[in-house]
Amino acid sequence: MLVPRLGRIIFCCALAFALDCGSAPAALAQSTDNFQSLAQTATAAREAGKADEAVHAYSQALALHPDWAEGWYYLGTLQYDQNHYSEAIAALQKLVQLAPNLGPAWSFLGLSEFEAKDYANSLAHLEKAQAIASSDDPELARVSAYHLALLLIRNGEFERASSLLQATFGQNQLPAQIKTALGLALLRVPLLPEEVEPSQDALLEAAGEAVLLQNDPEKFLAALSTLLAQHPQTPYLHYAQGLALESAHQPKQALIAQQNETRISPRSALPWIQIAALELKNPDESLRAAKQALTLAPNSSAAHLALSKALRASGKASQSAQEAQAAEKLAPDHPQTDADAASLYKVHSAPVSVTATGTESSQPADFDDAARAAQAAQSSGDAEAAIRAYQRALALRPDWDTGQWSLAMLYYSTGRFSETIAALKPWIERKPNDGTAWAVMGLSEFELKDYDNAFLHLERGHQLGLTGGPAAVEVASYHLAILLNRKGQFEAATDLLTPVAGQEPLTKQIRFALGMAMLRMPALPQDVEPSRQPLVESTGEIAELLLASKYDQAFPKLQQLIAQYPNTPFLHYTYGTALDSLSQYDEAKAQMREEIKISPRSALPWIRLASISLQQQLSQDALASAETAAQLAPDSADAHYLLGRAWMSLGNVEKSIPELEAAIAIAPSSPEIHFALAKAYAKSGQSEKAAHERAAFSRLNALAEEQRAHQQDQSYRGPHDAARSSVLSTEPPTAGSPAPP
């Protein structure tokens, strides 16, 4: 699911508009007092969150008045929220008969069918919801579109799925689920995400991130080249590269890419169709490619059309016309899926291997004996004997959850990380929301140096929530933090490490990781050169003091470190940021200027200078610094946000608005930017846009307040938006701030 559960989403306006307004009141007028009483009871129970009571009352009321559409709606959505999908489907089918033009009804029906794995009907009904295009609830529309896209991918309609996802979600700050779906579409994998082998997660997300760059051909091609360097034998990567090269008017390179694809995907007609088109100036080669495509896909309209064009280029007009007619009769092409490609990604639950030592007669004869032997061996500390016994028991009963988990943990504790991952796969398939299982898988992948998948799975584990003692949570948090450092997400790494700083058993390791984050070193700790390790350790110690607001202890150490390492990047920036937090603005600006000398290509000190200048009401200085920051980092939300604020403080709203709009496009979840943009729109007389931004600000600010209210909950909720920096996170409007005009 894109969201854990939609909850109760009320469409009173949609119901009033979509239903026959005369029939329901007439039915109610003729109904008995018993019906009215049941309807009131159902409504009261639903509004009080008593779902079971509400379902019972709605069911009784509908038995008296089966044409009560509103009742079917609430009954169906309540059952959907309770995961009672078969019952929800029955109720929602009644609803769509009564209100066939009610988009939310079709959406909930299709979503219920999706969860019940009735994919054919789900596809048809989510398509219906998409066609009606109700805008009463944007969240429901997005969830429906996401699930429709998944079904299109499963059905082989990859291009359509990709277009739908990008049209619905845009191209900035997308959730991991959307990136994965886009990756499935790009690589033409006809599977649902839950059917995919976890070891493919990193590849799919990277492929999805590449898709988001399609509007910038140079960046898109660079991303595809990186993927190909890492995964040269991945089906349809060369095909995607060939299409991109052709769009970029590089036909020779596109031809090479498609020829490479034919070797990787020998049973696919797609690269041959593209080769036929690229070789039209060489009719013999074009004809050969088109014939090969038709051999592989004899019922493909596109293959017949390719042959028609190749024949025309060869001067064979009559044969070309025949193929064109055949193409027209077969159009449109039915979706084609590649079973070979699917098998590369699909989860294959391997049978549990049984490693026996001793004679056949000495082994337990049934499951109960094997289970008792496993638990006894584990209790006595004999890990190897326990592993063998658990293997035997699981071979007899593969769905034994306790044994599956125990076996996985025994593998992990004995350093058998590949076996740990294999044992966790069936567990995760049955329990996809077990954060601890995802975290253990990530830790195992980390030990195997599969860092990209380790990052994704550790992050998923923290987002879902970890069980276990503080030490176990600390270990998982530390490993995720150092992978965040490796990816350059230093603020997120610092946020994750702050609650566990100074705690055993990883005190020194956490301090070192904090030092790397402060110095903005995108590497793993083991990659730091020995000569730089004392610097990192000292910086980590200072970071702990700064995070604890012990400035009187931190500042002398930081000054001494700067004197010892005067040309080290980001030491002056760290010092200046701390001074800024104490409102020592002139001293902070002096440190930022020193940082600029050392790191002339970094936008960070310029961003901080612009922020400080705005706090000092030095608008012209802020403008100059923000303009430089935006030139150095055109994809920085901070730079555009501060540039927009600088222009607004100078009274130039016309120049302010485009910068704030650019910032919103990069960081759409920032309440600060929505706040500033609402003010700018209001000042320019764009009242409707101002109202929209005020609503966005109120919603996001309320969410931020809720998160701040739960600061005692130290569980990790995922990294900051990539565009977010300390500037935006330290200048939020407070809960008591007036709404923008």
N, C-alpha and C positions, 0 to 999 in steps of 0.2 A: 504494500500500500504506500502511496505517496505521503499520506498522513496516517497516524495511528488509528484514528477513527474520526469520522466527520462530526459526530455528536448530533445534537438535535438542531437541524437547520430549518427554520420556519419560512415558508413561502406564502404568507397570507395574501400578499398583494397578487402574487402569481396565481394563486388559487382563485381569488376573486375575479381575476381577468380571464383565466382559461376556462373556468367551469361555466355551465349554463346557469346564470345567476337566478333564473326563475325557478329551476327545478328543485334546488336545495331548500330554499325557504318554503316552497310549497310542501315538500316532503316533511320538513320540520313542523309546519303548521298542523299537518294531519297526524303527526306522530303522537304516541301516548305519553303520558307523564312519565312512564317508566323509561322510555327512550331518552327523554330530556334529562332525567335524573342520571342515567348511565353516562350520557354525553358529558354532563357537568363533572361527574366523578372521574371520568377518563381525563378530562382537561386538567382538573386539579391535581390528579396524581402525576400526570406528565410534567406539569409546571413545578411540582415539588420534587422531581427527580425519582419518583417511585415507578420505575419502568414496568416491573412485573404487574403491579396493580393497574397501571394505565393500559397495558396490553389486554389484561382480563376484561376491563370495563369496555374498551373499544370493541373487543370481540363480541361481547354481549350486545352492545348497542348496534353493531353492524348486522347481527342476526335479526334484529327487529327492522332495521332500515338498510338493506344491502346497497342502496343507491346513494349512500352518504359518502361522497368522494373525499371530503376532508378527513373523515374517520379512517378510510383506507390509507390515505396518505400518512397520517400519524402512526397508524398501526404498522405499516410497512417500514417506515423509517426507524421506529422504535425497535422493531425486530432486527433490522439491519445493524443498529448500534449494539445490539446484544449478541451479534454473530449468529443469529438464527436465520440463516440465509434462505433456506427452503421456505420457511414461513413468510419471510419478507417477500420472496418472489411471488408467492400466491396472492398476497395482499396487493402488491404493486401491479400485478397483472389485472386485478379488478379495477385499480385506479386508472390505468391507461385506457381501459375500455370506456370508462366514464369521462375521462378528460384526455383525449388523444393528442391534444396540442399543448399539454403541460410538460415542458422540457425537463424540470427536475424529476418528475415521475419516471421518465424514460432513463434519466441518469441513474437514479437509485436502483431501478430494475436492472440495468446493465451492470452496475457495480455489484449488486447482489449475485447475479449470475456469474460474474467474474470470480467472486470468492467461492462460489459453489462449483467452479471449474466447468461451467456450461459455456465454453468459450464461443461457440457458434452463435448462440442467442445473445450473449453479451456483446459481441461485435455488432450484430444487427441493431440492438437497442441503443448502444452508445452512439452508433452512427445516426440513429433517429434523433437522439438528444442533440447531437452536434448540428444536425440539419435545422432543428427548431431554433437553436442558438439563443436560448433564454439567457438574459443577463441579470436575472434576479439575485443570483448569488455567485460572485466571481470565483470563490474558492471551490464550490461544487463544480463549476464549469472547468476549472483547471484540473481537478482530480479526474473528472470524466474524460477530458482530453488526454491526460496521461495514460489512463488505462486503455483508452481506444488506441493510442499509439502503440502500446505494448502488444495489443492484439493484431494490429496491422503488421508489426514486426514478425510476430509468430506466423502470420499468414503470408509472409514474403513481400509485403508492400512497403519496402524499406524507404524509398524516396518519399512516399506520401507520409509515412510516420515521422520522418525527420522534419519535413516541412511543417507538419502539425505541431510538433514539439517546439520548434523555433518560433512559430507564429504565436503560440500560447505563452511560452515562458521567456521569450527574448533571448539575449545572448550574454547577459551579465549576471554574475553571482548565482549561478544555477546550483540547485541541490545535487548531491552525488547521484541520486536516482535518475535525474534527467540526463546527466552526462553518460551514465551507463546505458540508458536507452538509446541515446544518440550514437554511442559506440557500437551497440548491437546493430543499429541501422547501417552505419558506415561499413562495418565488416560483414554485413549481410548474414547475420546469425539468427536463424528463425526460432529463437527460444525466448521464454520469459526469464526475467532476471533470476528468479528463484531456482531455475533449472540449470543455471550456469555454475560451472566448477569455480570455487572461490579463488583458485590460483590465477584465474583469468580476469579478476576484478580490476587490477591495476591497468592492464592493457586496454580493457573496455573503457575505463574512465579517461585514460589518456587519449583514446580515439575520439571519445565524446568531446573532450576539450579541444581537439583539433577541429572538429566540425564547427565549433563556435567561432573559428577564425576564417570561415569561408568567405566572408565579405572583404577580407584582406588577402588577396591571392598570394602575396609574397610570404606572409606569416603562415598561411595555410600550407603552402608547399614546404616551408621549413619544418613545420610540425610533422607533416607526413614523412619527410626525409628522416627526422629523428626517430619516428616510430619504426620505419623500415630498417634503420641501422640497428635498432634493438631487437626487432622481430622480423627478420628478412624473409622468413618462410610463412608468414601469416597470410592466409587466403584473403583476397580482395583488397589488401593494402596497396599492391601495385596497381590494381584496377582503379582504385580511388585516386591514386597519384596520377595515373594516365588521364583520367577525366579532368583533374585539376590542371594538368599541363596543357591539355587541349584547350580548356577555357582561357588559359593564359597565353594562348597563341604560340605554343611551343610544340608543334606537331611531331618533330623528330624524336624529342624526348618522350612524348606521349606514346609514340609507337613502341619505343623500347620498353616502357613500363608495361604496356599491354602484352607484349611478347613475353616478358617475365611472368606475367600473371598466367599465361597459358601453361607454363611449366609447373606452377604451384597449384592451379585449379584446372587440371586437364579435362574434367568432365563438364566444365562450364562453357556455355556459348557466349557469355557476355564479352569477354576480352576479344573473341574472334569477330564479333559484330563491330566492336570499336576499331579493330585492325582493318576490317573491310572498308570502313568509312575513311580511315586515315590513309589508306593505300589507293584511293580512287585514281590518283595520277599514274599508278602502276596497275593497269587493269588486270593483268594476270595474277598478281599478288592479292589484289582485292577480291577477285573471283575465287581464288583458292581459300581465302579466309572466310568468305561468305558461305561457301559450300561446307566448310568445316563446322561453321556455326549451325547450319541447317541440319547437318548430320547429328549434332549433339542435341538440338532442340527442333525437331521436325514440325512441331505445332506452334512455333513461335512466330508471331506476326513480325516482330523486329528482325528475326533472321531472314524471313522471306523478303522483307523490304530491303535489307542489306544486299541480298542476292540480286534483287531487281536493279538496284543502283549499280552494282558491279557489272551486271550484264549490259546495262545501258552504256557504261563507260567502255565496255568491250565492243560496242557497236551492234549488239544483239537485241534490237528493239522489240521484236515480237516476244521473245522469251522473257525480256524484262517486263513487258506488259502482263504476261501470265503470272509472274511472281508478284507483281503489284496487286493483281486481283486476289491472289491467294492471301497476301498480307491483309488486304481489306476485309476478307471474309473471316479471318482469324482475330482481327482486332476487336476489342482491346486484348492485349496479352493477359492470360491468367497468371497470377503470381507464381514464380518458380523459386523453389527453395533448394539449397544444396545440402544434401544429407551428410556429405563428407565434412563440410564446414561445421555443421551443427554438432557432429560427433566430437570435434576437437574441443568444444566448449562445454558439452553437456556433462552434468554430474554422473559419474559411473560409480555406484556404491560397490566397492570391491569386497569380496567375501573376506571375513576375518580368517587370517591364516592361523593354523594350529601348529605350534612348535612343540612337539612332544619329546620327552626324554625318557626313558623307561619303556617297558613293554606295553603292548596294547591292553593286556589284561589288568595292568596296574592303573589305568586311567579310569576316572569316574564314568559310570555307565549312562547317567542321565543328567538333565539340566540341574536338578536340585543338588545332586552330589557335586557337580562342577562348581556351582555357585557357592556352596558351603566351603569347598576347598579353596576357592579364590579368596573369599573373605577371611578365612582362617590364615592363609599365607600372608595376606596383606596386613592383618593385625599383628602377626609375628615379625613383620619387617622383612620377609623374604620376597622381595619385589619380583624376581625372575619367576619364581614358582607361582606367584599371584598372576603375573601376566599370562603364563601358559594356561592357568585354570580359567581366567576370564575369557581367553580366546576360545577355549573349548565350550564354555557356557554360551558365548555369543554365537558360536557356530550352530548351536542347537536352538537358540532363541535370539535372533538378531535385534529384536525390538526391546530388549532388556535395558532400560535407560540407566539404571544404577550401575550395571556392569559396564555399559558403554562409557559412561563418564569416568568410572574408576580406572578402566583400562587406559583411557586417554591421559589421565593424571599420572598414572604409573609410568607411561611412556615419557611424559614431560619431565617428571622428577628424576628419571634415569638418563636424561639427555638424548633420548631417541626422538628427535624432533620431526623427522619425516613421518614416523609412525604415529606421532601425536596428531599431526594434521590429518592423516588418513582416518584415524579413529574419531576425530571431531567432525568430519564431514557428515556422516549419517546423523550425528547428534544435532548439528546446526540445521540440517535439512528438516528435522522434526521440530526443532525449537529455534526458529530464526531470530527471535528476540532475546536470546540469552546473551547478554553483554559479556559475561565472564568467559563464555566459550569462544566468542570472537576475539577477546583479548588474549586468551591462551594461544589461539591459532596465530594471532599477530606476533606474539612473543616467540613462538616456534619458528615462524618465517623470518623473524629478525635474526635468530641464531643461525639460520641457513643462508643469511645475507640476501634474502628476497625482500629488500627494504621497501619497495613500492607497495607490494601487497601487505606487508607488515604495517605500514602506515595506515592504509585503508581499514584494515581489520582492527587495529588498536583504536583507531578513531571511532569506528562503529561500536566497539565494545564500551568505550567511555560514554558515548551518546546514549546507548541503551541502559547503561548503569552496571556497575560492578558489585559483585558480592564478595565476601571474604574479608579478612582482617586488614587493618591499615597498612601493614607491610606489603601485602599483595597488591593493594591499590597503588601504593607508592611505586612499586616496581613497574606496573603497567604505565603509570603516569610518566615516570622518568623515561621509559623507552619511547613513548609517544612524543614527549617533549624533544628528545634529541633528534627524532625524525622530523619534527616541525622545524628545528634548527636547520637540518639538512636541506629542507625545502625552502628555506629563507623566510619562514613565518616566525620571526623572532619575538614579536609581541605576544603571539599566541603561546609560544613555548614558555615565555616568562610567566604569563598568567597561570599556566598549568603547573609550573614548578613552585610558584610562590607559596601555596598552602602546605607543601611538603618540605620546604627548605629547612635545613637544620635537623631533620628527622633521620633516625636510623632506619634501615641499615645502609642507606645510600647517601649519607651526608656529604661525603667528599665528591661523589659523582654528580650529585645535584648542584653543588656549588660550581663545579667545573662547567656543567651545562649552562648555568646562569651566566657564567663568564663568557662563554661562547655566544650566548644570545646578546649580551651587552656589546660585545665586539662585532656582532653581526657576521659571524663566521658560518657560512653554509656548508657544514661538513659534520661528520660524526666525531666523537671525542678521540677515537683511535687514529683518526687521520691528522690530528694536530701534531706538528713537528715538535720533537722534544725541546728544541730551543725556545719555543713559544709557550710551553706548558706553564712555566712560572707566571708569565703574564696573565694567562687565562685563569689560573688559580687565584691570583690576587684580585683580578677583576670580579670573579665570582664572589669572593669574600666581601668586596665593596658592594656588589649587587644585593647581597643579603642585608647589609646594613641600610642601604637606601630603601629597600622594600619594607624594612621595619621602621622607616622614618628616623633612623639614628644618624642624622646628618652630621652631628658634632663629631661622631667617630668616623663617618664615611669620608667627609671632605678632606681631612688631612691625609688619609691614605690615598685618596684619588689624586690629590695634588702631588704627592710623592711619586705615584705611579706615572703620572704625566711627565714629571721631570726625568724619570728613569727611562721612559719610552716616549720621547717627545713627538715622534712621527707615526705613532700607531693610530690607525683610523678609528674613529668613534669614541675615543676616550674623552676628547673635548666635548663631543656631542652629548655623551652621558652626563658629564659635569654640568653642561649648560642646561640640559633638560631638568636636572635636579634643582638648579638655581631658579629656573622658571617656575617650578612648582612652589617655591618659597617666595615668589613675586620679586625676586632680585633680578629685575629685567635687564638692567644695563650690564651687569656681570654675566648674565646668561647670553646676551647678544655678543659680548666679547668672546666667549667660548665658541659660539657658533661661527664667528668669523675665523677663529683659529682652525676650526674643523674644516671650513671651506678651503683653506690653504692645503690641507692634507688630503681632503676628499673632494676635489673640484667637480667631479662628475656625479656626486650624490645630491639628490634633491632635498634630503632630510634637513640639513641645517638651514637651507633657504625656507623651507616650510615652517620651521620653528621661528625663524626671524620674522616671517610674515605674521605669524600668530602673535608673537610678542608685540610687534609694532601695532597691531590692531588693539591689543589690550592697553597700549600706551596712547591710543588714539592718534597715532602717526600714520595717517592713511596713505600718504604718498610713499613713505618707506615700505609700508605693507604691500602696496601695489608693485613696486619694483622687485621685492623679494618673491612675491607670488608669481609674477611673470617669469622670473628665472626658474623657479621651481617647476612651473608648467612646461617650460621648454625642455628641462632636463628629464621630466617624468610626465609625459603627456597622458599616461594612463593612471595618474594618481588622483584619487577623489579629493584628497586633502588639498592638493595644489589648486585644482579648479574651484573648490569650495572657498578657499581663502582669497583667491583672485576675485571671485564673485562678490565676496563680502567687502573686499577693498574697493571695488568699483562702486558698490552701493554706498559705502561710507563717504565716497567722493561725490555722491549724487548722480552718478551715471547708471541708472537702472537698466537702460538698453544694453549696455555692455555687461552688466552684472548677470542678467537672466541667462544668456547662453552658457556662461561658465558654471552657474549653479545647475543648469539642466545637464551639462556634461558630467558634473559630479554625481547627480542623481542616477544617471545611466550607469555609472561605475559602481556606486554604492547605494542601491535603492532602499536598503534597510536602515539608513542613517536618519534618525529623527532630526538631527541638527541641520542637515541639508534641507529637508522638507520645511523646517521652520524658517530658514533663511529665504528659501524660494517662495514661500507663501507671502512673506513680507515684500519681496521684490515684485511679485505679481500684483499684490494689492496696490503698491505704489505706482505701478504702470497702468492701473485701471482694469486689469484682467480679473474680474471678481470671481468668475466661475473657476478659473484655474487656481486662484488663491484659496477658494473654499476646498477644492480637491486636495491641495497640499496641506491645509490645516487639518483636514480629516486624517490624512496619512500621518502627519506629525502626532496627532492625538493618539492614534492607534499604536504607533511605534514607541511613543514615549511611555504609554501605559505598560507596554510589554517590557520596556527597560526598567520601569519602576518595579514591576513584578519580579524581574530578575534580581534587582538590587535588594528586594525584600527577602530573597532567599540566599543571601550571600553566605549564610552559615552552611548551606549545602555545598560542599566542596567538590561534588562530582562534576566532571568535565562535560561541557555541553557542546564541544566542537570549537574549532578555531575561529578567530575573527574573520570577517570578510577580508579578502586579500587586499582591498583598497583601504581598509581602515587603519588608522595609525593613532598614535597617542594624542595627536592634536584633536581629533574628533572625540576621542574617548575622555578627554579632560575638560571639554568645554560644553557639556550638554546643558540645554535649558533645564532648570530644576522643575520639580513637580509643581511648584507654586508659580512658575513663570506664566505671565499672561500669554494667551494664545496670540499668534501673529495677527496683525490687523488684516 
